Amino acid sequence: MSDHVGNRAVVLGGGMAGLLAARVLSEAYTDVLVVDRDTLTGVTGPRRGVPQGRHAHALLARGQQILEELFPGLGDEFAAAGVPAGDLAGDLRWYFNGRRLRPARSGLMSVSATRPVLEARVRARVAALPNVAFLERHAVLSLSSTAGGERITGVRVAAEDETGPGRVLEADLVVDATGRGSRTPVWLEELGYDRPGEERVKVGLAYTTRHYRLSSDPYGDDLSINPVASPANPRGAFFPKLHDGSSQLSLTGILGDHPPTDPDGFLAFVRSLSAPEIYEAVRDAEPLDDPVTFRFPASVRRRYERLRRFPEGLLVMGDGVCSFNPVYGQGMTVAALEAMVLREHLRLGVPPRPQRFFRDISPVIDVPWEISAGGDLAFPGVEGPRSLKTRLGNVYMSRLHAAAARDGGVTEAFFRVAGLVDPPQRLFRPGLVLRVLRNSGGRTAEERTAVGSSAQDRTTVGSTVEDRTTVDRTTADRMASSGGATG
């Protein structure tokens, strides 16, 4: 067709990033082929290639909006399948810093679907596209390129039971959506290019998850109970009810304080949470499986946009560009945002230029990276540079969470930013800042940490209770002028 920019695009990886890439590529390439090591067709449970698939997942509000745009009626499909859904700020029970946030109607949808259920529905939609096909149970061995390495011309693959050199799949465009284990940095080096620089925030996170059939109802009208980890209590959990009537309990612990997998240790960890109703619900419930653990050592951002040279015909998307601390639930939504950037490039009617694409997705990544990396740096044991902006941002966010325990309007504003719908600057509007000051109460642990972190900064962030209002206004003013950061 004349409106196609190329004949074949090959997508490496059949997870959410790869599926979303395939969806937008189908509009611009004659054929799209998705390659994955796993079996994809007909799979409705956790996959080997998605080790976090057994644990709690979140699709943020902006991601939900994009999926509905790319796959109209997807939300109705979930509803027809009995998947619980409701308002992100009004129908989920959130605890921050040990305080329960006051509910609010935000108009932002939260779908309580497990990762396998969500992925299966999206995969079925992509598989139904007439010009998309899947090559399953194949490993990607290497890239193929022109003699000088200036352009990628395809990939070499081999079936999982195959020995030998494999075969080359020719492609006008290759999209690496293989996730955290992306080999693109190695392939670039082999072709004579520089590897991208990396930024890392080591969190030493682990999820441990178990499913239950409850004998009592702790939820009421809520879809999930979520005590979020904080410096005051770095143990957290996500406790959603699922479409089959069971409940999923994913415990989180950082910096090596990992939730145990033995039943007694698991239950003791549950008892230490800031939401006591979870322990009351599961201590006498029927376990449906044994606890399983997933470890996440560090958030990693690869700075492809800073490379001076990059081969044509190759893009990287999803966790291969930026792998976020999963407790913030940002990965799938950022992949969706990147897919929309790719769609804009394709609508120019020419093949996407890699360096321009990486430059354009960089600001898409900036906000969620500041949210997760900045938030993680609020924990004293997490290593990393803490700029004045980061410290002030965490002071303000701690106050905002305290205010949200009393003011539903603050809750709504927070989740519109955390859901990547509104920009962080919205949290620093004068009217909201006044509500935060009025409702946040006494000095928070994060403020005391920021105040004590540097003698040089004490004049900025204050050192007495009497300075508290000045502290808050200074925080808000400086954060607003610098573009804001949340944590």
ZAGU-582074 format. One record per residue (C-alpha): residue number from 1; residue in one letter; x negated, y negated, z. Coordinates in pm, 1 decimal. Example, Ala and Ser with C-alpha at 12.3 -4.5 7.8 and 13.67 -1.06 7.14 Angstrom:
[rec 1 "A" [-1230.0 450.0 780.0]] [rec 2 "S" [-1367.0 106.0 714.0]] 
//
This chain:
[rec 1 "M" [0.0 0.0 0.0]] [rec 2 "S" [-124.1 -348.4 -82.1]] [rec 3 "D" [-76.4 -480.6 268.6]] [rec 4 "H" [-314.7 -222.9 418.4]] [rec 5 "V" [-665.0 -339.9 513.2]] [rec 6 "G" [-817.3 8.1 484.1]] [rec 7 "N" [-749.7 372.3 406.8]] [rec 8 "R" [-836.8 557.8 726.7]] [rec 9 "A" [-888.9 453.5 1087.9]] [rec 10 "V" [-1014.6 712.7 1337.4]] [rec 11 "V" [-936.9 664.5 1706.0]] [rec 12 "L" [-1156.5 848.5 1955.0]] [rec 13 "G" [-949.2 940.0 2260.2]] [rec 14 "G" [-579.5 1019.7 2293.5]] [rec 15 "G" [-516.5 846.5 2625.9]] [rec 16 "M" [-315.0 528.8 2665.4]] [rec 17 "A" [-577.8 301.0 2511.0]] [rec 18 "G" [-613.6 530.6 2210.9]] [rec 19 "L" [-239.1 569.3 2164.9]] [rec 20 "L" [-182.9 194.9 2173.8]] [rec 21 "A" [-469.4 139.3 1931.0]] [rec 22 "A" [-319.8 399.0 1696.2]] [rec 23 "R" [18.5 228.1 1716.1]] [rec 24 "V" [-110.3 -109.0 1595.5]] [rec 25 "L" [-355.4 45.0 1345.3]] [rec 26 "S" [-63.3 228.9 1183.0]] [rec 27 "E" [60.1 -108.4 1060.2]] [rec 28 "A" [-262.0 -182.2 871.6]] [rec 29 "Y" [-422.7 147.9 761.6]] [rec 30 "T" [-291.3 409.8 523.5]] [rec 31 "D" [-377.7 689.1 767.3]] [rec 32 "V" [-468.3 693.5 1135.5]] [rec 33 "L" [-629.0 997.2 1298.9]] [rec 34 "V" [-653.2 1036.8 1678.5]] [rec 35 "V" [-930.3 1273.2 1795.1]] [rec 36 "D" [-938.3 1420.6 2146.1]] [rec 37 "R" [-1107.4 1706.8 2332.1]] [rec 38 "D" [-782.8 1803.6 2502.2]] [rec 39 "T" [-463.3 1963.7 2382.9]] [rec 40 "L" [-217.3 1677.4 2337.4]] [rec 41 "T" [90.1 1813.0 2160.1]] [rec 42 "G" [360.3 1920.1 2398.9]] [rec 43 "V" [157.0 1843.4 2712.1]] [rec 44 "T" [366.3 1694.0 2992.8]] [rec 45 "G" [133.2 1751.1 3288.4]] [rec 46 "P" [-210.8 1622.7 3390.3]] [rec 47 "R" [-487.9 1659.0 3132.7]] [rec 48 "R" [-853.7 1747.9 3183.3]] [rec 49 "G" [-956.1 1427.3 3009.1]] [rec 50 "V" [-757.6 1209.4 3252.1]] [rec 51 "P" [-887.2 1309.6 3597.0]] [rec 52 "Q" [-686.8 1034.5 3763.1]] [rec 53 "G" [-368.0 1168.5 3604.4]] [rec 54 "R" [-277.1 1366.5 3916.1]] [rec 55 "H" [-270.2 1050.7 4126.3]] [rec 56 "A" [-52.8 741.6 4157.2]] [rec 57 "H" [-55.8 515.7 3853.0]] [rec 58 "A" [85.8 173.9 3784.0]] [rec 59 "L" [185.2 3.3 3464.3]] [rec 60 "L" [188.2 -368.1 3545.9]] [rec 61 "A" [474.8 -590.1 3439.9]] [rec 62 "R" [294.1 -733.9 3137.5]] [rec 63 "G" [203.7 -384.7 3022.6]] [rec 64 "Q" [565.9 -279.4 3050.1]] [rec 65 "Q" [667.5 -575.5 2834.2]] [rec 66 "I" [411.4 -488.0 2566.3]] [rec 67 "L" [514.5 -122.9 2556.1]] [rec 68 "E" [874.5 -226.9 2505.0]] [rec 69 "E" [765.6 -453.6 2219.1]] [rec 70 "L" [561.5 -181.4 2049.9]] [rec 71 "F" [811.4 96.8 2123.9]] [rec 72 "P" [1160.1 -56.4 2138.7]] [rec 73 "G" [1395.7 137.2 2362.7]] [rec 74 "L" [1118.3 307.2 2560.7]] [rec 75 "G" [1264.0 178.5 2886.3]] [rec 76 "D" [1600.3 330.4 2794.3]] [rec 77 "E" [1427.1 663.1 2734.7]] [rec 78 "F" [1281.1 655.2 3084.7]] [rec 79 "A" [1618.3 565.9 3229.4]] [rec 80 "A" [1786.0 851.3 3041.1]] [rec 81 "A" [1523.6 1089.7 3178.7]] [rec 82 "G" [1604.4 977.3 3531.8]] [rec 83 "V" [1276.7 793.8 3593.6]] [rec 84 "P" [1334.1 543.0 3877.1]] [rec 85 "A" [1290.2 177.4 3785.6]] [rec 86 "G" [1343.8 -152.3 3960.9]] [rec 87 "D" [1212.6 -497.6 4039.1]] [rec 88 "L" [838.3 -507.6 4107.5]] [rec 89 "A" [869.3 -761.0 4390.6]] [rec 90 "G" [1216.1 -665.8 4512.3]] [rec 91 "D" [1248.3 -288.0 4492.5]] [rec 92 "L" [903.6 -178.5 4611.8]] [rec 93 "R" [797.2 -207.5 4976.4]] [rec 94 "W" [459.0 -379.7 4990.8]] [rec 95 "Y" [225.5 -422.5 5288.4]] [rec 96 "F" [-75.2 -655.9 5269.9]] [rec 97 "N" [-308.3 -705.1 5565.3]] [rec 98 "G" [-70.3 -496.0 5772.4]] [rec 99 "R" [227.7 -724.3 5703.8]] [rec 100 "R" [530.7 -628.5 5500.9]] [rec 101 "L" [595.7 -875.8 5220.9]] [rec 102 "R" [939.2 -1029.1 5202.3]] [rec 103 "P" [1119.3 -889.6 4894.6]] [rec 104 "A" [1214.9 -1116.9 4606.0]] [rec 105 "R" [1386.2 -1080.2 4269.5]] [rec 106 "S" [1116.4 -1147.0 4011.4]] [rec 107 "G" [1281.7 -1002.6 3701.2]] [rec 108 "L" [968.0 -792.3 3644.2]] [rec 109 "M" [1032.2 -425.0 3578.1]] [rec 110 "S" [845.4 -146.5 3756.9]] [rec 111 "V" [890.3 206.8 3620.5]] [rec 112 "S" [810.1 481.2 3871.3]] [rec 113 "A" [671.3 723.9 3612.8]] [rec 114 "T" [367.0 941.5 3669.6]] [rec 115 "R" [76.7 898.3 3427.8]] [rec 116 "P" [151.1 1229.6 3247.7]] [rec 117 "V" [517.7 1137.9 3201.3]] [rec 118 "L" [434.1 788.6 3076.0]] [rec 119 "E" [163.1 912.7 2841.8]] [rec 120 "A" [381.0 1193.3 2704.8]] [rec 121 "R" [660.3 950.1 2611.9]] [rec 122 "V" [421.5 707.7 2441.6]] [rec 123 "R" [238.6 992.0 2266.6]] [rec 124 "A" [565.9 1126.3 2128.1]] [rec 125 "R" [645.7 783.1 1985.2]] [rec 126 "V" [301.8 754.3 1823.1]] [rec 127 "A" [315.1 1110.2 1686.7]] [rec 128 "A" [645.5 1026.4 1519.2]] [rec 129 "L" [478.2 758.2 1305.9]] [rec 130 "P" [450.7 898.2 950.5]] [rec 131 "N" [87.7 793.2 895.6]] [rec 132 "V" [-56.0 901.6 1234.0]] [rec 133 "A" [-199.5 1247.7 1298.7]] [rec 134 "F" [-379.6 1413.5 1590.6]] [rec 135 "L" [-695.0 1625.0 1578.4]] [rec 136 "E" [-693.4 1812.8 1908.2]] [rec 137 "R" [-956.9 2019.3 2090.7]] [rec 138 "H" [-1241.5 1850.3 1904.9]] [rec 139 "A" [-1550.0 1688.4 2053.9]] [rec 140 "V" [-1708.5 1379.3 1902.5]] [rec 141 "L" [-2078.3 1448.5 1845.0]] [rec 142 "S" [-2204.2 1125.2 1689.4]] [rec 143 "L" [-2129.7 837.0 1459.0]] [rec 144 "S" [-2219.4 834.2 1092.5]] [rec 145 "S" [-2342.0 513.5 932.3]] [rec 146 "T" [-2501.2 354.4 630.6]] [rec 147 "A" [-2876.2 402.4 590.0]] [rec 148 "G" [-2964.2 86.8 783.1]] [rec 149 "G" [-2697.1 132.6 1047.3]] [rec 150 "E" [-2520.4 -192.0 954.6]] [rec 151 "R" [-2183.6 -19.5 911.8]] [rec 152 "I" [-2019.6 279.2 1074.5]] [rec 153 "T" [-1870.8 506.3 811.5]] [rec 154 "G" [-1719.9 784.0 1022.3]] [rec 155 "V" [-1772.3 1030.7 1306.2]] [rec 156 "R" [-1911.3 1380.6 1333.1]] [rec 157 "V" [-1682.8 1617.5 1522.3]] [rec 158 "A" [-1675.1 1985.3 1615.8]] [rec 159 "A" [-1400.1 2213.4 1740.3]] [rec 160 "E" [-1436.9 2316.9 2102.9]] [rec 161 "D" [-1521.9 2677.8 2008.4]] [rec 162 "E" [-1744.3 2581.2 1715.1]] [rec 163 "T" [-2123.1 2601.3 1699.1]] [rec 164 "G" [-2337.2 2413.5 1453.0]] [rec 165 "P" [-2346.8 2058.5 1322.6]] [rec 166 "G" [-1970.8 2011.7 1290.9]] [rec 167 "R" [-1819.4 1799.9 1016.4]] [rec 168 "V" [-1795.6 1431.7 932.6]] [rec 169 "L" [-1464.6 1248.1 928.6]] [rec 170 "E" [-1503.8 949.0 700.5]] [rec 171 "A" [-1338.0 629.2 822.2]] [rec 172 "D" [-1311.6 263.0 732.5]] [rec 173 "L" [-1280.1 187.2 1104.0]] [rec 174 "V" [-1368.4 385.0 1417.6]] [rec 175 "V" [-1215.9 280.9 1752.3]] [rec 176 "D" [-1379.1 421.3 2064.1]] [rec 177 "A" [-1108.5 462.8 2327.7]] [rec 178 "T" [-1279.1 746.9 2516.8]] [rec 179 "G" [-1279.5 558.8 2848.1]] [rec 180 "R" [-1538.5 531.8 3121.6]] [rec 181 "G" [-1751.7 802.9 2961.8]] [rec 182 "S" [-1783.1 613.2 2633.4]] [rec 183 "R" [-2104.3 700.0 2448.5]] [rec 184 "T" [-2106.3 385.2 2236.5]] [rec 185 "P" [-2394.7 229.9 2436.2]] [rec 186 "V" [-2606.2 540.6 2360.6]] [rec 187 "W" [-2501.3 546.1 1996.1]] [rec 188 "L" [-2589.8 179.2 1957.2]] [rec 189 "E" [-2936.1 244.1 2095.0]] [rec 190 "E" [-2984.6 536.9 1857.2]] [rec 191 "L" [-2895.8 306.0 1565.8]] [rec 192 "G" [-3146.2 41.7 1675.0]] [rec 193 "Y" [-2904.9 -194.3 1851.9]] [rec 194 "D" [-2914.0 -322.8 2207.1]] [rec 195 "R" [-2690.6 -173.3 2472.1]] [rec 196 "P" [-2436.3 -414.1 2618.7]] [rec 197 "G" [-2517.6 -566.5 2953.9]] [rec 198 "E" [-2316.6 -433.1 3247.2]] [rec 199 "E" [-2162.2 -581.2 3559.4]] [rec 200 "R" [-2088.3 -335.1 3841.5]] [rec 201 "V" [-1898.0 -360.2 4167.2]] [rec 202 "K" [-1959.7 -48.4 4374.1]] [rec 203 "V" [-1649.6 39.2 4574.2]] [rec 204 "G" [-1702.8 408.3 4653.6]] [rec 205 "L" [-1328.8 469.6 4615.9]] [rec 206 "A" [-1146.0 799.3 4641.4]] [rec 207 "Y" [-782.0 895.4 4591.0]] [rec 208 "T" [-643.4 1204.5 4759.3]] [rec 209 "T" [-292.1 1302.6 4653.0]] [rec 210 "R" [-27.9 1546.0 4769.4]] [rec 211 "H" [335.3 1595.8 4669.4]] [rec 212 "Y" [620.1 1654.6 4912.9]] [rec 213 "R" [984.3 1744.4 4932.3]] [rec 214 "L" [1109.2 1515.1 5210.0]] [rec 215 "S" [1365.9 1611.4 5472.4]] [rec 216 "S" [1450.5 1245.9 5546.1]] [rec 217 "D" [1472.7 928.4 5339.8]] [rec 218 "P" [1214.5 660.8 5429.5]] [rec 219 "Y" [1285.1 454.4 5117.1]] [rec 220 "G" [1638.5 326.2 5146.1]] [rec 221 "D" [1682.4 122.5 4830.0]] [rec 222 "D" [1307.7 98.8 4763.8]] [rec 223 "L" [1123.8 288.5 4490.6]] [rec 224 "S" [792.8 314.1 4670.4]] [rec 225 "I" [614.3 226.7 4995.2]] [rec 226 "N" [269.3 76.1 4932.6]] [rec 227 "P" [40.1 -26.4 5219.5]] [rec 228 "V" [-244.5 -195.8 5031.4]] [rec 229 "A" [-598.0 -163.9 5167.0]] [rec 230 "S" [-744.2 -479.3 5321.6]] [rec 231 "P" [-1064.5 -569.4 5508.4]] [rec 232 "A" [-871.6 -535.2 5834.6]] [rec 233 "N" [-760.7 -183.0 5738.5]] [rec 234 "P" [-944.1 -48.8 5432.3]] [rec 235 "R" [-719.8 257.4 5415.8]] [rec 236 "G" [-427.6 233.8 5176.7]] [rec 237 "A" [-161.2 441.8 5005.7]] [rec 238 "F" [97.7 456.5 4729.8]] [rec 239 "F" [410.5 656.7 4814.4]] [rec 240 "P" [660.6 656.1 4523.5]] [rec 241 "K" [964.5 874.5 4484.7]] [rec 242 "L" [963.4 1058.7 4153.2]] [rec 243 "H" [1226.5 1144.0 3894.5]] [rec 244 "D" [1251.1 1507.7 4008.5]] [rec 245 "G" [1339.3 1414.3 4366.8]] [rec 246 "S" [993.4 1479.5 4507.0]] [rec 247 "S" [755.1 1219.9 4652.9]] [rec 248 "Q" [393.1 1156.0 4559.2]] [rec 249 "L" [154.7 1036.1 4829.1]] [rec 250 "S" [-179.3 901.3 4705.8]] [rec 251 "L" [-412.3 792.6 4985.0]] [rec 252 "T" [-700.3 555.3 4910.9]] [rec 253 "G" [-1024.2 497.9 5095.4]] [rec 254 "I" [-1333.1 300.1 4998.7]] [rec 255 "L" [-1705.0 291.5 5076.8]] [rec 256 "G" [-1716.1 661.4 5155.0]] [rec 257 "D" [-1419.3 664.0 5393.0]] [rec 258 "H" [-1243.5 912.0 5169.8]] [rec 259 "P" [-909.8 1074.7 5251.7]] [rec 260 "P" [-969.7 1440.9 5343.6]] [rec 261 "T" [-830.0 1732.8 5147.9]] [rec 262 "D" [-769.0 1960.4 5445.7]] [rec 263 "P" [-404.2 1932.2 5559.4]] [rec 264 "D" [-480.9 1822.5 5917.7]] [rec 265 "G" [-734.2 1561.9 5807.1]] [rec 266 "F" [-498.2 1439.8 5535.3]] [rec 267 "L" [-217.8 1393.7 5787.9]] [rec 268 "A" [-447.9 1216.3 6033.6]] [rec 269 "F" [-544.8 972.5 5758.7]] [rec 270 "V" [-176.0 910.3 5685.1]] [rec 271 "R" [-118.1 830.6 6051.8]] [rec 272 "S" [-379.2 552.8 6035.6]] [rec 273 "L" [-192.8 360.3 5763.9]] [rec 274 "S" [-26.1 25.7 5829.5]] [rec 275 "A" [311.3 166.9 5715.1]] [rec 276 "P" [410.2 410.0 5994.6]] [rec 277 "E" [723.5 524.0 5811.2]] [rec 278 "I" [504.6 721.3 5568.5]] [rec 279 "Y" [366.3 939.1 5847.7]] [rec 280 "E" [712.7 983.6 5993.0]] [rec 281 "A" [838.0 1099.3 5651.3]] [rec 282 "V" [564.8 1351.4 5565.7]] [rec 283 "R" [467.7 1504.3 5899.2]] [rec 284 "D" [762.2 1746.3 5884.5]] [rec 285 "A" [811.3 1745.7 5505.5]] [rec 286 "E" [758.5 2040.7 5273.9]] [rec 287 "P" [422.0 2016.9 5092.4]] [rec 288 "L" [451.7 2113.5 4726.2]] [rec 289 "D" [78.7 2147.6 4659.4]] [rec 290 "D" [-263.6 2114.2 4816.6]] [rec 291 "P" [-432.7 1774.5 4837.8]] [rec 292 "V" [-663.4 1690.6 4544.6]] [rec 293 "T" [-925.3 1415.8 4524.5]] [rec 294 "F" [-1043.6 1179.8 4251.0]] [rec 295 "R" [-1354.4 965.4 4304.7]] [rec 296 "F" [-1426.6 629.5 4146.5]] [rec 297 "P" [-1774.7 496.7 4229.9]] [rec 298 "A" [-1772.1 151.6 4070.7]] [rec 299 "S" [-1587.4 -95.1 3852.4]] [rec 300 "V" [-1790.2 -153.2 3535.2]] [rec 301 "R" [-1762.8 -429.0 3275.8]] [rec 302 "R" [-1966.2 -393.4 2957.7]] [rec 303 "R" [-2039.9 -725.4 2792.9]] [rec 304 "Y" [-2005.6 -638.1 2426.1]] [rec 305 "E" [-1912.1 -997.2 2348.2]] [rec 306 "R" [-2266.1 -1107.0 2438.4]] [rec 307 "L" [-2443.4 -882.7 2188.0]] [rec 308 "R" [-2603.5 -1068.1 1897.4]] [rec 309 "R" [-2582.3 -768.3 1662.7]] [rec 310 "F" [-2317.0 -501.3 1630.8]] [rec 311 "P" [-2235.2 -264.2 1343.7]] [rec 312 "E" [-1929.2 -328.4 1132.2]] [rec 313 "G" [-1655.1 -67.1 1131.1]] [rec 314 "L" [-1667.5 8.1 1505.6]] [rec 315 "L" [-1462.7 -122.9 1798.2]] [rec 316 "V" [-1445.4 -27.0 2165.6]] [rec 317 "M" [-1128.3 -61.6 2373.5]] [rec 318 "G" [-992.3 24.2 2715.8]] [rec 319 "D" [-1207.7 154.5 2999.0]] [rec 320 "G" [-1505.8 179.0 2764.7]] [rec 321 "V" [-1520.8 -201.5 2774.9]] [rec 322 "C" [-1403.2 -257.0 3131.6]] [rec 323 "S" [-1320.1 6.1 3391.6]] [rec 324 "F" [-1127.2 -151.3 3680.6]] [rec 325 "N" [-1084.9 -32.6 4038.4]] [rec 326 "P" [-766.0 172.6 3985.1]] [rec 327 "V" [-591.1 54.2 4303.3]] [rec 328 "Y" [-509.0 -268.2 4115.7]] [rec 329 "G" [-329.1 -73.4 3841.3]] [rec 330 "Q" [-476.9 -285.3 3561.9]] [rec 331 "G" [-629.5 -36.4 3318.8]] [rec 332 "M" [-329.6 55.4 3104.4]] [rec 333 "T" [-202.0 -301.6 3092.6]] [rec 334 "V" [-538.7 -443.4 2985.2]] [rec 335 "A" [-555.6 -175.2 2715.2]] [rec 336 "A" [-212.0 -292.4 2598.3]] [rec 337 "L" [-329.2 -655.1 2592.5]] [rec 338 "E" [-635.3 -554.1 2389.4]] [rec 339 "A" [-410.4 -368.8 2144.9]] [rec 340 "M" [-214.2 -688.1 2090.9]] [rec 341 "V" [-538.1 -876.5 2018.5]] [rec 342 "L" [-627.7 -607.4 1764.3]] [rec 343 "R" [-284.5 -647.0 1610.8]] [rec 344 "E" [-343.5 -1021.4 1566.8]] [rec 345 "H" [-675.4 -952.6 1391.5]] [rec 346 "L" [-519.1 -695.2 1161.5]] [rec 347 "R" [-242.3 -936.5 1064.8]] [rec 348 "L" [-505.8 -1160.6 909.2]] [rec 349 "G" [-509.7 -905.1 628.0]] [rec 350 "V" [-877.1 -812.1 657.9]] [rec 351 "P" [-1062.0 -543.2 854.9]] [rec 352 "P" [-1133.2 -654.1 1212.7]] [rec 353 "R" [-1478.7 -798.0 1276.2]] [rec 354 "P" [-1623.7 -638.5 1590.5]] [rec 355 "Q" [-1802.7 -937.7 1738.1]] [rec 356 "R" [-1499.1 -1160.3 1690.7]] [rec 357 "F" [-1276.0 -892.9 1844.5]] [rec 358 "F" [-1501.3 -859.8 2150.1]] [rec 359 "R" [-1507.5 -1236.9 2194.0]] [rec 360 "D" [-1128.4 -1248.8 2179.4]] [rec 361 "I" [-1067.6 -969.7 2430.8]] [rec 362 "S" [-1318.2 -1116.2 2676.1]] [rec 363 "P" [-1075.3 -1380.6 2814.3]] [rec 364 "V" [-806.8 -1109.8 2828.7]] [rec 365 "I" [-1036.6 -916.6 3063.4]] [rec 366 "D" [-1152.5 -1219.6 3265.3]] [rec 367 "V" [-838.1 -1260.1 3476.7]] [rec 368 "P" [-789.3 -896.5 3584.8]] [rec 369 "W" [-1164.5 -864.9 3641.5]] [rec 370 "E" [-1158.1 -1163.8 3875.3]] [rec 371 "I" [-855.3 -1019.5 4052.6]] [rec 372 "S" [-1011.8 -677.0 4112.7]] [rec 373 "A" [-1381.2 -760.2 4146.2]] [rec 374 "G" [-1307.6 -1070.5 4352.8]] [rec 375 "G" [-1064.3 -880.2 4571.2]] [rec 376 "D" [-1312.8 -598.3 4629.6]] [rec 377 "L" [-1575.7 -849.1 4740.1]] [rec 378 "A" [-1343.1 -946.4 5026.6]] [rec 379 "F" [-1452.7 -618.4 5187.2]] [rec 380 "P" [-1779.6 -690.5 5372.3]] [rec 381 "G" [-1932.4 -353.4 5279.4]] [rec 382 "V" [-1893.0 -402.2 4904.4]] [rec 383 "E" [-2219.8 -522.8 4755.0]] [rec 384 "G" [-2225.8 -810.1 4510.7]] [rec 385 "P" [-2277.5 -1183.9 4476.5]] [rec 386 "R" [-2008.9 -1385.5 4654.4]] [rec 387 "S" [-1988.1 -1727.6 4500.4]] [rec 388 "L" [-1817.5 -2008.9 4685.6]] [rec 389 "K" [-1530.2 -1973.8 4440.3]] [rec 390 "T" [-1492.3 -1604.0 4528.1]] [rec 391 "R" [-1502.0 -1667.0 4903.4]] [rec 392 "L" [-1254.7 -1953.5 4886.7]] [rec 393 "G" [-1032.0 -1751.8 4657.4]] [rec 394 "N" [-1018.6 -1463.8 4903.2]] [rec 395 "V" [-944.1 -1703.4 5190.5]] [rec 396 "Y" [-653.2 -1848.6 4998.1]] [rec 397 "M" [-521.8 -1510.6 4885.5]] [rec 398 "S" [-524.3 -1383.2 5243.0]] [rec 399 "R" [-318.6 -1685.8 5344.2]] [rec 400 "L" [-86.9 -1635.4 5049.1]] [rec 401 "H" [-22.1 -1274.6 5152.4]] [rec 402 "A" [49.0 -1389.7 5507.4]] [rec 403 "A" [294.4 -1647.8 5374.5]] [rec 404 "A" [459.8 -1388.3 5150.3]] [rec 405 "A" [554.3 -1192.7 5462.7]] [rec 406 "R" [788.1 -1483.3 5543.9]] [rec 407 "D" [871.3 -1638.3 5206.7]] [rec 408 "G" [1008.2 -1433.3 4916.4]] [rec 409 "G" [926.4 -1713.4 4674.2]] [rec 410 "V" [557.8 -1664.4 4749.8]] [rec 411 "T" [599.9 -1289.8 4697.6]] [rec 412 "E" [752.9 -1350.7 4356.0]] [rec 413 "A" [476.1 -1592.0 4251.8]] [rec 414 "F" [207.4 -1347.5 4362.2]] [rec 415 "F" [346.4 -1052.2 4169.6]] [rec 416 "R" [392.8 -1255.9 3853.5]] [rec 417 "V" [16.4 -1319.1 3863.3]] [rec 418 "A" [-81.0 -971.6 3984.7]] [rec 419 "G" [141.3 -828.8 3709.4]] [rec 420 "L" [-61.5 -1030.7 3452.4]] [rec 421 "V" [249.4 -1219.6 3341.8]] [rec 422 "D" [152.5 -1564.0 3479.2]] [rec 423 "P" [-199.6 -1712.5 3489.4]] [rec 424 "P" [-373.2 -1741.7 3830.4]] [rec 425 "Q" [-343.5 -2120.0 3817.7]] [rec 426 "R" [26.9 -2080.4 3896.5]] [rec 427 "L" [-67.9 -1982.7 4251.2]] [rec 428 "F" [-223.7 -2324.4 4304.1]] [rec 429 "R" [67.4 -2544.1 4208.2]] [rec 430 "P" [122.4 -2806.9 4478.5]] [rec 431 "G" [469.4 -2683.2 4572.5]] [rec 432 "L" [349.0 -2325.6 4620.9]] [rec 433 "V" [38.2 -2436.4 4810.2]] [rec 434 "L" [260.6 -2623.7 5055.7]] [rec 435 "R" [474.4 -2312.3 5105.4]] [rec 436 "V" [160.2 -2109.7 5169.8]] [rec 437 "L" [33.8 -2365.2 5424.0]] [rec 438 "R" [370.0 -2380.1 5595.9]] [rec 439 "N" [420.1 -2003.9 5624.3]] [rec 440 "S" [74.8 -1850.1 5662.2]] [rec 441 "G" [31.0 -1894.9 6037.6]] [rec 442 "G" [-308.7 -1869.7 6207.2]] [rec 443 "R" [-651.7 -1818.6 6059.2]] [rec 444 "T" [-699.8 -1487.3 5880.1]] [rec 445 "A" [-983.1 -1237.8 5909.6]] [rec 446 "E" [-1090.1 -1324.4 5554.8]] [rec 447 "E" [-1113.3 -1691.7 5646.2]] [rec 448 "R" [-1323.5 -1615.1 5951.6]] [rec 449 "T" [-1553.8 -1403.5 5733.2]] [rec 450 "A" [-1584.7 -1678.8 5471.7]] [rec 451 "V" [-1644.5 -1942.6 5738.3]] [rec 452 "G" [-1920.0 -1741.9 5901.6]] [rec 453 "S" [-2087.2 -1628.6 5581.4]] [rec 454 "S" [-2301.8 -1935.6 5528.7]] [rec 455 "A" [-2393.7 -2227.7 5747.4]] [rec 456 "Q" [-2419.0 -2438.1 5435.3]] [rec 457 "D" [-2055.0 -2378.0 5351.0]] [rec 458 "R" [-1913.4 -2443.6 5697.4]] [rec 459 "T" [-1856.2 -2808.1 5615.3]] [rec 460 "T" [-1646.1 -2694.8 5317.4]] [rec 461 "V" [-1441.5 -2417.1 5465.2]] [rec 462 "G" [-1422.3 -2551.1 5818.5]] [rec 463 "S" [-1525.1 -2409.9 6152.8]] [rec 464 "T" [-1248.2 -2497.7 6396.3]] [rec 465 "V" [-879.3 -2424.0 6423.0]] [rec 466 "E" [-810.7 -2795.6 6400.2]] [rec 467 "D" [-966.3 -2797.2 6052.3]] [rec 468 "R" [-732.7 -2527.0 5924.0]] [rec 469 "T" [-508.8 -2746.7 5708.9]] [rec 470 "T" [-811.7 -2921.7 5559.9]] [rec 471 "V" [-962.1 -2580.2 5487.9]] [rec 472 "D" [-653.8 -2464.1 5305.0]] [rec 473 "R" [-618.2 -2779.9 5099.3]] [rec 474 "T" [-987.1 -2778.7 5012.3]] [rec 475 "T" [-958.2 -2415.2 4906.6]] [rec 476 "A" [-657.2 -2483.7 4690.5]] [rec 477 "D" [-807.5 -2796.7 4534.8]] [rec 478 "R" [-1137.6 -2630.6 4449.1]] [rec 479 "M" [-976.0 -2314.2 4318.0]] [rec 480 "A" [-725.1 -2506.1 4107.1]] [rec 481 "S" [-997.7 -2722.7 3954.6]] [rec 482 "S" [-1206.1 -2417.1 3865.0]] [rec 483 "G" [-925.2 -2218.7 3708.3]] [rec 484 "G" [-837.1 -2000.9 4006.5]] [rec 485 "A" [-922.7 -1650.4 4120.5]] [rec 486 "T" [-713.2 -1394.6 4294.2]] [rec 487 "G" [-809.3 -1098.2 4500.3]] 
//
